[in-house]
Amino acid sequence: MGVREELRMILPEIALIQDEALQEKVLATWEEALRRGGWTPQDIERMPFTLAKKVDINFAKHVRSVSKICLAVAETFDEIYKGKLSLDHDTLLAGALLHDVGKLLEMEEKDGVFRKSADGKLVRHPFSGVALADAQGLPAAVLHIIGTHSKEGDPYKRTPEAIILHYADFMNFDPIEG
């Protein structure tokens, strides 16, 4: 089985992106991040989703949960607001799937312990994530979501999709005990 097939199994929400070209760019971004970080797709099921506190929730589960919450919010808004708020579901989902992809460059594993890599001490994951996604030709709206999802985005006006992702991400961080 190839890397893309493994990624599709680990992150099945990729298949929910309707635009096939966007889906391919999301997969290509994950592939490049895995390659550059020296990881395998299975590693994202072992590594913690954060180093900020000790958690037993893996990176893949975090990405899946954030993605599913974003999609549920978008579907709820579509139903309740009936077009008064126009959301791009594919952009939101691509951003959700890639919001933390830079962590594959920010982390390393040494003697079975996950820690910040030398590069990760210099460049936080929102920045490396934007660079990875931009190199694969993802649109600016997705780059915006990746780049503004964390505290680095606080000074900037976020798009509606970026706001949803920002809160979904922190809904998956703040209540988790460390």
Wavefront OBJ file of the C-alpha trace (Angstrom):
o trace
v 0.000 0.000 0.000
v 1.307 3.451 -0.908
v 1.578 6.505 1.317
v -1.514 8.149 -0.179
v -3.649 5.067 0.402
v -2.410 4.853 4.005
v -3.183 8.528 4.543
v -6.674 8.036 3.126
v -7.250 5.211 5.632
v -5.856 7.137 8.605
v -7.565 10.416 7.651
v -10.764 9.321 5.832
v -12.108 12.889 5.926
v -9.798 13.645 2.976
v -12.356 11.862 0.779
v -15.017 14.391 1.835
v -13.275 17.153 -0.142
v -15.403 17.400 -3.291
v -12.771 19.078 -5.482
v -10.469 16.244 -6.569
v -7.588 18.608 -7.412
v -7.791 20.103 -3.904
v -7.938 16.611 -2.421
v -4.737 15.719 -4.311
v -2.975 18.863 -3.063
v -3.932 18.016 0.533
v -2.498 14.513 0.088
v 0.651 15.893 -1.565
v 1.152 18.274 1.373
v 0.876 15.409 3.867
v 3.264 13.301 1.779
v 5.868 16.065 1.668
v 5.544 16.771 5.388
v 6.000 13.076 6.186
v 9.010 12.859 3.869
v 10.703 15.996 5.198
v 10.007 15.101 8.819
v 11.196 11.521 8.400
v 7.826 10.062 9.429
v 5.539 7.324 8.130
v 1.742 7.592 7.989
v 1.551 5.211 10.970
v 3.620 7.651 13.027
v 0.772 10.161 13.072
v -1.250 7.535 14.915
v 1.509 7.281 17.575
v 2.675 10.845 18.037
v 0.877 13.172 20.448
v -1.076 16.021 18.919
v 0.703 18.524 21.157
v 3.906 18.879 23.124
v 2.457 21.735 25.214
v 1.067 19.230 27.723
v 1.166 15.483 28.184
v -1.733 13.910 26.313
v -2.658 10.410 25.238
v -4.559 11.569 22.150
v -2.646 11.017 18.948
v -2.098 13.473 16.124
v -4.367 11.663 13.640
v -7.306 11.631 16.098
v -6.853 15.342 16.748
v -6.853 16.191 13.031
v -9.896 13.982 12.444
v -11.829 15.465 15.361
v -11.082 19.053 14.327
v -12.057 18.255 10.729
v -15.327 16.587 11.735
v -16.263 19.464 14.061
v -15.576 21.981 11.283
v -17.753 20.054 8.876
v -20.552 19.715 11.445
v -20.460 23.453 12.151
v -20.574 24.260 8.423
v -23.510 21.906 7.881
v -25.338 23.365 10.898
v -24.786 26.924 9.669
v -26.025 25.925 6.191
v -29.185 24.439 7.694
v -29.952 27.149 10.234
v -28.792 30.280 8.400
v -29.915 29.043 4.951
v -27.356 30.921 2.847
v -26.994 34.027 5.015
v -23.445 32.878 5.751
v -21.656 31.416 2.773
v -18.984 28.899 3.730
v -16.677 27.042 1.380
v -16.808 23.495 2.762
v -13.844 22.258 0.711
v -11.651 25.161 1.814
v -12.674 24.655 5.436
v -12.060 20.914 5.295
v -8.694 21.289 3.538
v -7.632 23.835 6.154
v -8.808 21.588 8.984
v -6.947 18.587 7.595
v -3.765 20.634 7.171
v -3.896 23.056 10.102
v -1.240 21.138 12.073
v 0.689 19.505 9.200
v 3.694 21.680 10.108
v 4.004 19.707 13.343
v 5.632 16.966 11.281
v 8.578 19.368 10.958
v 8.186 20.819 14.457
v 8.506 17.454 16.233
v 11.013 14.649 16.352
v 11.253 11.375 18.227
v 14.423 10.587 20.153
v 14.731 7.379 22.167
v 10.960 6.918 22.099
v 10.284 10.444 23.347
v 8.570 13.083 21.219
v 10.083 16.553 21.491
v 10.613 19.791 19.568
v 13.001 19.410 16.666
v 15.801 21.914 16.100
v 13.738 23.403 13.253
v 10.634 23.398 15.436
v 12.411 25.529 18.021
v 12.908 28.164 15.332
v 9.745 27.900 13.207
v 6.346 27.073 14.700
v 3.966 24.785 12.845
v 1.579 27.447 11.468
v 4.496 28.897 9.481
v 5.962 25.599 8.318
v 2.451 24.362 7.528
v 1.793 27.349 5.271
v 5.136 26.769 3.514
v 4.364 23.077 2.964
v 0.870 23.780 1.640
v 1.977 26.682 -0.546
v 4.640 24.496 -2.157
v 1.844 22.129 -3.236
v -0.218 24.940 -4.753
v -3.006 25.158 -2.198
v -5.103 28.324 -2.512
v -4.543 31.380 -0.323
v -7.819 30.764 1.538
v -6.454 27.422 2.815
v -3.051 28.957 3.614
v -4.880 31.632 5.615
v -6.643 28.972 7.715
v -3.359 27.174 8.437
v -1.476 30.368 9.225
v -4.099 31.936 11.474
v -5.347 28.884 13.373
v -3.108 29.424 16.391
v -2.024 32.430 18.453
v 0.004 33.722 15.520
v -3.268 34.574 13.782
v -4.761 36.566 16.660
v -3.780 40.011 15.303
v -5.404 39.326 11.923
v -8.980 39.315 10.662
v -9.828 35.667 10.100
v -12.182 34.474 7.383
v -15.348 32.701 8.585
v -13.709 29.353 7.729
v -10.593 30.299 9.716
v -12.709 31.352 12.705
v -14.507 27.989 12.706
v -11.201 26.101 12.477
v -9.610 28.227 15.216
v -12.376 27.431 17.690
v -12.623 23.764 16.663
v -8.876 23.401 17.264
v -9.038 24.951 20.720
v -12.139 22.885 21.537
v -9.818 19.922 21.006
v -6.980 21.377 23.084
v -8.312 23.373 26.025
v -10.533 20.719 27.685
v -7.921 17.949 27.372
v -6.164 17.541 30.697
v -2.383 17.507 30.647
l 1 2 3 4 5 6 7 8 9 10 11 12 13 14 15 16 17 18 19 20 21 22 23 24 25 26 27 28 29 30 31 32 33 34 35 36 37 38 39 40 41 42 43 44 45 46 47 48 49 50 51 52 53 54 55 56 57 58 59 60 61 62 63 64 65 66 67 68 69 70 71 72 73 74 75 76 77 78 79 80 81 82 83 84 85 86 87 88 89 90 91 92 93 94 95 96 97 98 99 100 101 102 103 104 105 106 107 108 109 110 111 112 113 114 115 116 117 118 119 120 121 122 123 124 125 126 127 128 129 130 131 132 133 134 135 136 137 138 139 140 141 142 143 144 145 146 147 148 149 150 151 152 153 154 155 156 157 158 159 160 161 162 163 164 165 166 167 168 169 170 171 172 173 174 175 176 177 178
